[in-house]
Amino acid sequence: MHKIFRLSSLFKLWVCLVVALCSAPSLARLVYLCESPDQGNKLVEHTEGSTACAPLNQSALNTDPRLAHASSGHIQPQLNIFEFHDAKILRPLQAKWNTPDSRISIAHFGDSLLQNGYAIDSIRKTIATVKPSAGRGMIFPYAIARTYSQYDYSSSYEGNWTSANSIQLFPKLALGLSGFAAHTNDPTSSFSFQFKTALDAGPKNLQIFLKVPSTGYQLIVGVDGLYKAINLDPVFEQQSPSVKISVPQLSDNLRIEVINTSAEPGTFELHGLSIENSSSGVIYHNLGVGGAAFNSINSQALFARQLPSIAPDVVVLDWGTNDIIYKNTVPANHAEVVLRTIEKVRASAPNAVIVLTSVQDMNFRGKNITAAKQYADLMRKLAFENDCLFYDWYRVSGGANTMRSWVSDTLASKDNIHLNERGYRIKGRAFGQALLQTLEFNRQYPQSNALEIQLATSKSNKALAQIKRKTPPNTKPANTGNLKPNSKAPRKK
């Protein structure tokens, strides 16, 4: 089956996406879109049965040459969309996306494929081509947890701290959004961040997630030589899971000192810190925890309490590798775990769009993890049955037995599981482009009620990915011009 998903030379094979614009056979109109060097970058309407094509994601390749791996089979751009079974789940996000000066929050949960930050950074940069950044999002002093940091900052600390994270079967501390927690009994302690890349200019709101002790504490926040003190009331925990402080600017360093202002012994717990701009745009939270599996959120006791504080419009549930790799099978109870996780997210963020994903092809101890395909099929089924979007990274990245080519082309680690920086950045750009493409399609076809990829075989036995769209008869796309997800969509008056 993997050959279906491998894109050969663009001059030899056209892989078409078919947009069905009418459910009545006699009135059916189809828009064909494909990777082809001799067609313009347009949506072209033809009668049913036509073999003409026009590019779908060629604009993504043109605007980002680093996605040109599509022609060699690493990325399948013709499959690079978010699928959905019912368009109503996308409409709130679409409306907010099209609203000027809106603020959109995306929470991306996952495992080690996220924690290093390369993929998320590329997602942020791809989205920033059409929407400004609304902040850096969640960070944590990983030095306390004795684990690797996200690539764009390092951390340090003073004092005696203990930590816990969501890969532990029974975490020693209650966990929240970040999947990490740090605890200290010291009367005076601190933690610091050293940023390696420039943060957005302008004023910042720092949202510090914490568990406030029974005794009084004071936080002293140091930014660029300026210091600001916050007194924490002992009953503050009953009012909010976080404290917010505004700073005029944030550059290379951020230091927060924790002081017990009571004469009595006390405890202090930290769960992370969100860096937020005061402006509109998109804030993208990286909530990856190395080694985490899909059930991790269900063990994060403070998750439900903290999630509303970042008001997510999109929640991406992006685990799976650690669920299937060791036994090369999808756990019998995995559907139950996924459904329980969806329920937990919706209980705290009922209006958020949930995105389920599949995992990439991989090899473990010299054997191919064939369960990756079964995992992709199960996650698609669960997404469609539970009003979620679905991103099929398994097939977008090439499908079965393709990890070795990622390794040989220096896009993945020799462990045949993890990508390297180049590979993660390609993955991040593909994910970001998929989001933009899906929103652009939904804008152009506002009456469509489904966007699904189905494998089929054309008369010439060439691979065909068919996008099923059902719309009322005689419905025309809102715009049949160039598909350029990196340009702003015209707004209706």
C-alpha positions as CSV (number, residue, x, y, z in Angstrom):
1,M,0.0,0.0,0.0
2,H,2.8,2.4,0.7
3,K,3.5,2.8,-3.0
4,I,0.1,4.6,-3.3
5,F,1.4,7.3,-1.1
6,R,4.8,7.8,-2.6
7,L,4.8,10.6,-5.1
8,S,7.1,9.8,-8.1
9,S,8.3,12.4,-10.6
10,L,5.8,15.1,-11.2
11,F,6.2,14.6,-14.9
12,K,5.3,10.9,-14.6
13,L,2.4,10.8,-12.2
14,W,-0.4,13.2,-11.3
15,V,-2.0,12.6,-8.0
16,C,-5.3,14.3,-8.1
17,L,-7.7,15.6,-5.4
18,V,-11.3,15.7,-6.5
19,V,-13.7,18.2,-4.9
20,A,-17.2,17.0,-5.3
21,L,-19.5,20.0,-5.4
22,C,-22.8,18.2,-5.8
23,S,-24.4,15.1,-4.4
24,A,-26.9,14.7,-7.2
25,P,-25.2,12.6,-10.0
26,S,-27.0,14.4,-12.8
27,L,-25.8,17.8,-11.6
28,A,-22.4,16.8,-10.3
29,R,-19.6,19.2,-10.8
30,L,-16.0,18.4,-9.9
31,V,-13.0,20.5,-9.2
32,Y,-9.8,18.6,-10.0
33,L,-6.6,19.6,-8.3
34,C,-3.3,17.9,-8.7
35,E,0.5,18.2,-8.8
36,S,1.3,18.9,-12.4
37,P,4.0,21.1,-14.0
38,D,2.0,22.2,-17.0
39,Q,-1.1,23.6,-15.2
40,G,-1.6,27.0,-13.6
41,N,-2.1,27.3,-9.9
42,K,-5.8,27.4,-10.1
43,L,-9.0,25.6,-9.1
44,V,-10.4,24.4,-12.5
45,E,-13.9,23.2,-12.8
46,H,-14.7,20.3,-15.2
47,T,-17.5,17.9,-15.9
48,E,-17.5,14.6,-14.1
49,G,-15.0,12.2,-15.5
50,S,-12.6,14.8,-16.7
51,T,-8.9,14.0,-16.3
52,A,-7.7,17.6,-16.2
53,C,-5.9,18.8,-13.1
54,A,-4.6,21.9,-11.4
55,P,-2.2,22.1,-8.5
56,L,-3.5,21.9,-4.9
57,N,-0.5,22.6,-2.7
58,Q,2.0,23.9,-5.3
59,S,1.7,27.3,-3.7
60,A,3.1,25.8,-0.5
61,L,6.1,24.5,-2.4
62,N,6.6,27.8,-4.1
63,T,6.5,29.8,-0.9
64,D,8.6,27.4,1.0
65,P,11.3,25.6,-1.1
66,R,12.2,23.5,1.9
67,L,9.0,21.6,1.4
68,A,10.3,20.6,-2.1
69,H,11.0,17.1,-0.6
70,A,7.5,16.4,-2.0
71,S,8.9,15.5,-5.4
72,S,11.2,12.9,-3.9
73,G,8.5,11.3,-1.8
74,H,9.2,12.6,1.7
75,I,6.1,14.8,1.9
76,Q,2.9,14.0,0.0
77,P,1.5,17.6,-0.5
78,Q,-1.6,16.3,-2.2
79,L,-2.7,14.7,1.1
80,N,-1.6,17.5,3.3
81,I,-4.9,18.7,4.8
82,F,-6.9,18.3,7.9
83,E,-9.8,16.0,7.2
84,F,-13.3,16.4,8.7
85,H,-16.5,14.5,8.5
86,D,-18.8,17.4,9.4
87,A,-17.9,21.0,8.5
88,K,-19.8,22.4,11.4
89,I,-16.9,21.6,13.7
90,L,-14.7,24.0,11.8
91,R,-17.1,26.9,11.5
92,P,-16.3,28.6,14.9
93,L,-12.6,28.6,14.2
94,Q,-13.2,29.7,10.6
95,A,-15.3,32.6,11.7
96,K,-12.7,33.7,14.3
97,W,-9.8,33.2,11.8
98,N,-11.6,35.5,9.4
99,T,-12.2,38.2,12.0
100,P,-9.7,41.1,12.1
101,D,-7.8,41.5,15.3
102,S,-9.0,38.2,16.8
103,R,-6.8,36.3,19.2
104,I,-6.5,32.5,18.6
105,S,-5.0,30.1,21.0
106,I,-3.7,26.6,20.0
107,A,-2.7,24.0,22.5
108,H,-0.6,21.2,21.0
109,F,-0.1,18.2,23.3
110,G,2.3,15.3,22.5
111,D,5.5,13.5,23.3
112,S,9.3,13.8,22.5
113,L,8.5,14.7,18.9
114,L,7.3,18.0,20.2
115,Q,9.3,18.7,23.4
116,N,12.5,19.9,21.6
117,G,10.4,22.6,19.9
118,Y,11.7,22.4,16.3
119,A,8.4,21.3,14.8
120,I,6.4,23.8,16.8
121,D,8.7,26.6,15.9
122,S,8.1,25.9,12.2
123,I,4.4,25.7,12.7
124,R,4.5,29.1,14.4
125,K,6.5,30.6,11.5
126,T,4.2,29.1,8.9
127,I,1.1,30.5,10.6
128,A,2.9,33.9,11.0
129,T,2.9,34.3,7.2
130,V,-0.9,35.1,7.5
131,K,-1.4,35.8,11.2
132,P,0.9,37.7,13.6
133,S,2.2,36.0,16.7
134,A,0.2,36.6,20.0
135,G,3.0,35.3,22.2
136,R,5.6,32.5,22.8
137,G,3.2,30.4,24.8
138,M,4.0,27.9,27.6
139,I,7.5,27.3,28.9
140,F,8.9,25.4,31.9
141,P,12.3,25.3,33.6
142,Y,13.3,21.8,32.4
143,A,16.6,22.0,34.3
144,I,14.6,21.3,37.5
145,A,13.1,18.2,35.9
146,R,16.6,17.2,34.7
147,T,15.4,16.8,31.1
148,Y,16.2,18.5,27.8
149,S,14.7,21.9,27.0
150,Q,13.0,23.3,24.0
151,Y,15.7,24.4,21.6
152,D,15.2,28.1,21.9
153,Y,15.8,28.6,25.6
154,S,17.7,27.1,28.5
155,S,16.9,27.2,32.2
156,S,18.6,27.2,35.6
157,Y,17.5,27.2,39.2
158,E,18.6,27.8,42.8
159,G,17.4,25.9,45.9
160,N,16.2,22.4,46.5
161,W,13.4,21.3,44.1
162,T,11.7,18.1,43.3
163,S,9.8,17.5,40.1
164,A,7.3,15.2,38.4
165,N,6.0,14.8,34.8
166,S,3.3,12.9,32.9
167,I,5.4,9.9,31.9
168,Q,5.3,8.7,35.5
169,L,2.6,6.1,36.1
170,F,1.8,7.7,39.5
171,P,3.2,11.3,39.4
172,K,4.6,12.5,42.7
173,L,3.0,15.9,42.2
174,A,-0.3,17.0,40.8
175,L,0.2,17.9,37.1
176,G,-1.4,20.6,35.0
177,L,-1.2,21.8,31.4
178,S,2.5,21.6,30.8
179,G,2.7,18.0,32.0
180,F,5.5,19.0,34.4
181,A,5.6,20.2,38.0
182,A,8.3,21.5,40.4
183,H,8.1,21.7,44.2
184,T,10.2,23.4,46.8
185,N,10.1,23.8,50.6
186,D,13.0,26.3,50.7
187,P,12.2,29.7,52.2
188,T,14.1,31.3,49.2
189,S,14.6,29.8,45.8
190,S,14.5,30.8,42.2
191,F,14.2,29.7,38.6
192,S,15.5,31.4,35.4
193,F,15.1,31.3,31.6
194,Q,17.8,32.2,29.1
195,F,16.3,32.8,25.6
196,K,18.4,31.9,22.6
197,T,16.2,33.5,20.0
198,A,14.6,36.9,20.1
199,L,11.1,37.1,21.5
200,D,8.4,39.3,19.9
201,A,8.9,43.0,20.6
202,G,6.4,44.8,22.8
203,P,4.7,44.4,26.2
204,K,4.2,41.0,27.6
205,N,1.8,39.3,30.0
206,L,3.3,36.5,32.0
207,Q,0.8,33.9,33.2
208,I,2.4,31.8,35.9
209,F,0.7,28.5,36.6
210,L,1.2,27.5,40.2
211,K,-0.3,25.8,43.2
212,V,-0.4,28.3,46.0
213,P,0.6,27.0,49.5
214,S,-1.2,27.5,52.7
215,T,1.3,30.2,53.8
216,G,2.0,33.5,52.1
217,Y,4.6,33.7,49.3
218,Q,6.0,36.5,47.3
219,L,7.3,36.3,43.7
220,I,9.9,38.7,42.5
221,V,10.0,38.8,38.7
222,G,13.2,40.2,37.2
223,V,13.2,41.3,33.5
224,D,16.1,43.2,32.0
225,G,17.2,44.6,35.3
226,L,13.7,45.6,36.3
227,Y,12.0,43.9,39.2
228,K,8.4,43.5,40.1
229,A,7.0,41.8,43.3
230,I,3.7,39.8,43.6
231,N,2.3,38.9,46.9
232,L,0.4,35.6,46.8
233,D,-2.6,35.3,49.1
234,P,-2.8,31.9,50.9
235,V,-6.4,31.5,49.6
236,F,-5.4,32.5,46.0
237,E,-5.5,28.9,44.9
238,Q,-9.3,28.8,45.4
239,Q,-9.7,31.8,43.0
240,S,-7.4,31.0,40.0
241,P,-4.8,28.5,38.9
242,S,-2.5,31.2,37.7
243,V,-1.2,34.6,38.5
244,K,-0.6,37.3,35.8
245,I,2.0,40.0,35.7
246,S,2.6,42.6,32.9
247,V,6.1,43.6,31.8
248,P,7.1,46.3,29.2
249,Q,9.4,44.0,27.3
250,L,11.1,40.6,27.6
251,S,14.5,40.0,25.9
252,D,17.2,37.5,26.9
253,N,16.6,36.7,30.5
254,L,13.8,36.1,32.9
255,R,14.3,35.3,36.6
256,I,11.7,34.6,39.2
257,E,12.5,34.5,42.9
258,V,10.2,32.6,45.2
259,I,10.2,33.8,48.8
260,N,8.2,32.4,51.8
261,T,7.1,35.6,53.6
262,S,5.6,33.6,56.5
263,A,7.5,32.5,59.6
264,E,6.0,29.1,59.1
265,P,7.4,26.4,56.8
266,G,5.7,26.2,53.5
267,T,5.6,24.7,50.0
268,F,5.5,26.1,46.5
269,E,4.6,24.3,43.3
270,L,5.2,25.6,39.7
271,H,3.4,24.2,36.7
272,G,4.7,26.4,33.9
273,L,4.6,29.9,32.6
274,S,2.9,31.3,29.5
275,I,4.5,34.3,27.7
276,E,1.7,36.2,26.0
277,N,1.7,39.4,23.8
278,S,-0.9,42.1,24.5
279,S,-1.7,42.1,20.8
280,S,-4.0,40.0,18.6
281,G,-2.8,37.0,16.5
282,V,-2.1,33.3,17.2
283,I,-0.5,32.0,20.3
284,Y,0.8,28.4,19.9
285,H,1.5,26.4,23.1
286,N,4.1,23.6,22.9
287,L,2.9,21.0,25.5
288,G,5.0,18.1,24.5
289,V,6.5,15.7,27.2
290,G,9.2,13.3,26.1
291,G,8.1,9.7,26.6
292,A,4.4,10.5,27.1
293,A,1.6,8.3,25.8
294,F,-2.0,9.1,24.9
295,N,-3.4,8.5,28.4
296,S,-1.1,11.2,30.0
297,I,-3.7,14.0,30.2
298,N,-6.0,11.7,32.2
299,S,-3.3,11.6,34.9
300,Q,-2.9,15.4,35.0
301,A,-5.0,16.2,38.0
302,L,-4.9,20.0,37.4
303,F,-5.5,19.8,33.7
304,A,-9.2,20.7,33.8
305,R,-8.6,23.6,36.1
306,Q,-5.8,25.1,34.1
307,L,-6.9,24.6,30.5
308,P,-9.6,27.4,30.5
309,S,-6.8,29.9,31.5
310,I,-5.3,29.7,28.0
311,A,-8.8,29.6,26.3
312,P,-7.8,27.2,23.5
313,D,-9.6,27.5,20.1
314,V,-7.7,24.4,18.9
315,V,-6.5,21.4,20.9
316,V,-4.1,19.0,19.1
317,L,-3.8,15.6,20.6
318,D,-0.6,14.3,19.1
319,W,0.6,11.1,20.8
320,G,0.8,7.5,19.6
321,T,4.5,6.6,19.2
322,N,4.9,5.4,22.8
323,D,1.5,3.6,22.6
324,I,2.4,1.2,19.8
325,I,6.2,1.0,19.4
326,Y,7.2,-1.5,22.0
327,K,4.7,-4.3,21.1
328,N,4.0,-3.3,17.5
329,T,0.3,-3.3,18.2
330,V,-2.5,-0.8,18.9
331,P,-3.6,-1.4,22.5
332,A,-7.0,-3.0,22.9
333,N,-8.3,-0.2,25.0
334,H,-6.8,2.7,22.9
335,A,-10.2,3.8,21.6
336,E,-11.5,4.1,25.1
337,V,-8.4,6.1,26.1
338,V,-8.8,8.5,23.2
339,L,-12.5,9.0,23.9
340,R,-11.8,9.7,27.6
341,T,-9.2,12.3,26.6
342,I,-11.6,14.0,24.2
343,E,-14.2,14.1,26.9
344,K,-11.8,15.6,29.3
345,V,-10.8,18.3,26.9
346,R,-14.4,19.2,26.0
347,A,-15.4,19.4,29.6
348,S,-13.0,22.3,30.1
349,A,-12.9,23.8,26.6
350,P,-16.3,22.9,25.0
351,N,-15.8,25.3,22.0
352,A,-12.3,24.1,21.1
353,V,-11.7,22.3,17.8
354,I,-9.9,19.0,18.6
355,V,-7.4,17.6,16.1
356,L,-6.4,13.9,16.2
357,T,-3.2,12.8,14.4
358,S,-1.5,9.6,13.2
359,V,2.2,8.7,13.8
360,Q,4.9,8.4,11.2
361,D,6.3,5.1,9.9
362,M,9.1,3.9,12.2
363,N,11.4,1.0,12.9
364,F,12.2,-0.5,16.3
365,R,15.1,-2.9,16.9
366,G,15.4,-3.5,13.2
367,K,11.7,-4.3,12.6
368,N,9.1,-2.1,10.9
369,I,6.3,-0.9,13.2
370,T,3.4,-2.1,11.0
371,A,0.9,-1.0,13.6
372,A,1.4,2.6,12.5
373,K,-1.1,2.0,9.7
374,Q,-3.7,0.4,11.9
375,Y,-3.2,3.3,14.3
376,A,-3.8,5.8,11.5
377,D,-7.0,4.0,10.4
378,L,-8.3,3.9,14.0
379,M,-7.6,7.6,14.7
380,R,-9.3,8.6,11.4
381,K,-12.4,6.6,12.4
382,L,-12.4,8.1,15.9
383,A,-12.0,11.6,14.6
384,F,-14.9,11.3,12.2
385,E,-17.2,9.6,14.8
386,N,-16.4,12.2,17.4
387,D,-16.5,15.5,15.5
388,C,-12.7,16.0,15.4
389,L,-10.3,17.1,12.6
390,F,-7.8,14.5,11.5
391,Y,-4.3,15.0,10.3
392,D,-2.8,11.9,8.7
393,W,0.9,12.4,9.2
394,Y,1.5,8.7,8.6
395,R,0.5,9.1,4.9
396,V,1.6,12.7,4.5
397,S,5.1,11.6,5.5
398,G,5.2,8.7,3.0
399,G,3.4,5.8,4.5
400,A,4.7,2.3,5.2
401,N,8.5,1.5,5.0
402,T,9.5,5.1,4.4
403,M,11.4,5.9,7.6
404,R,14.6,4.5,6.1
405,S,14.5,7.1,3.4
406,W,14.1,9.9,6.0
407,V,17.2,8.5,7.7
408,S,19.3,8.1,4.6
409,D,18.4,11.6,3.6
410,T,19.6,12.9,7.0
411,L,16.1,14.0,8.0
412,A,15.8,11.5,10.9
413,S,17.8,10.0,13.7
414,K,19.5,6.6,13.3
415,D,17.1,5.2,15.9
416,N,14.5,5.2,13.0
417,I,12.0,6.8,15.4
418,H,12.8,10.4,16.0
419,L,13.5,13.0,13.3
420,N,16.4,15.5,13.5
421,E,16.1,19.3,13.4
422,R,15.7,19.3,9.6
423,G,13.1,16.6,9.7
424,Y,11.1,18.2,12.5
425,R,11.1,21.5,10.7
426,I,9.8,19.9,7.5
427,K,7.1,18.2,9.6
428,G,6.2,21.5,11.3
429,R,5.9,23.4,8.0
430,A,3.7,20.6,6.6
431,F,1.4,20.8,9.6
432,G,1.2,24.5,9.4
433,Q,0.5,24.4,5.7
434,A,-2.2,21.8,6.3
435,L,-4.0,24.1,8.7
436,L,-3.8,27.0,6.3
437,Q,-4.9,24.9,3.3
438,T,-7.9,23.5,5.2
439,L,-9.1,26.9,6.4
440,E,-8.6,28.2,2.8
441,F,-10.7,25.4,1.3
442,N,-13.4,25.9,3.9
443,R,-13.5,29.6,3.0
444,Q,-13.7,28.9,-0.7
445,Y,-16.4,26.2,-0.3
446,P,-18.5,27.4,2.7
447,Q,-21.4,25.1,1.8
448,S,-19.2,21.9,1.9
449,N,-20.0,19.6,4.7
450,A,-17.1,17.1,4.6
451,L,-13.4,17.0,3.6
452,E,-12.2,13.4,3.5
453,I,-9.4,11.7,1.6
454,Q,-10.1,8.3,0.1
455,L,-7.7,6.2,-1.9
456,A,-9.0,5.1,-5.2
457,T,-7.5,4.1,-8.6
458,S,-8.2,6.0,-11.8
459,K,-8.7,4.3,-15.1
460,S,-5.1,4.7,-15.9
461,N,-4.2,2.9,-12.6
462,K,-2.6,6.0,-11.2
463,A,-2.9,6.8,-7.5
464,L,-5.9,9.0,-6.9
465,A,-6.7,10.7,-3.6
466,Q,-10.4,11.8,-3.7
467,I,-11.7,14.5,-1.5
468,K,-15.3,14.0,-0.9
469,R,-17.3,17.2,-0.7
470,K,-21.1,17.3,-0.5
471,T,-22.8,20.6,-1.1
472,P,-26.2,21.7,-2.3
473,P,-26.7,21.6,-6.2
474,N,-25.5,24.5,-8.2
475,T,-23.2,25.8,-5.5
476,K,-20.1,27.5,-6.8
477,P,-16.9,28.1,-4.9
478,A,-16.6,31.5,-3.3
479,N,-13.4,32.1,-5.3
480,T,-11.9,30.1,-8.2
481,G,-8.7,32.0,-8.3
482,N,-5.3,31.0,-7.1
483,L,-5.1,28.9,-4.0
484,K,-2.5,30.7,-1.9
485,P,-2.8,30.0,1.8
486,N,-0.1,32.5,2.6
487,S,-2.3,35.4,1.4
488,K,-5.2,36.9,3.3
489,A,-8.6,35.7,2.3
490,P,-11.1,38.3,1.2
491,R,-13.8,39.0,3.7
492,K,-17.5,39.2,3.1
493,K,-19.1,42.5,3.7
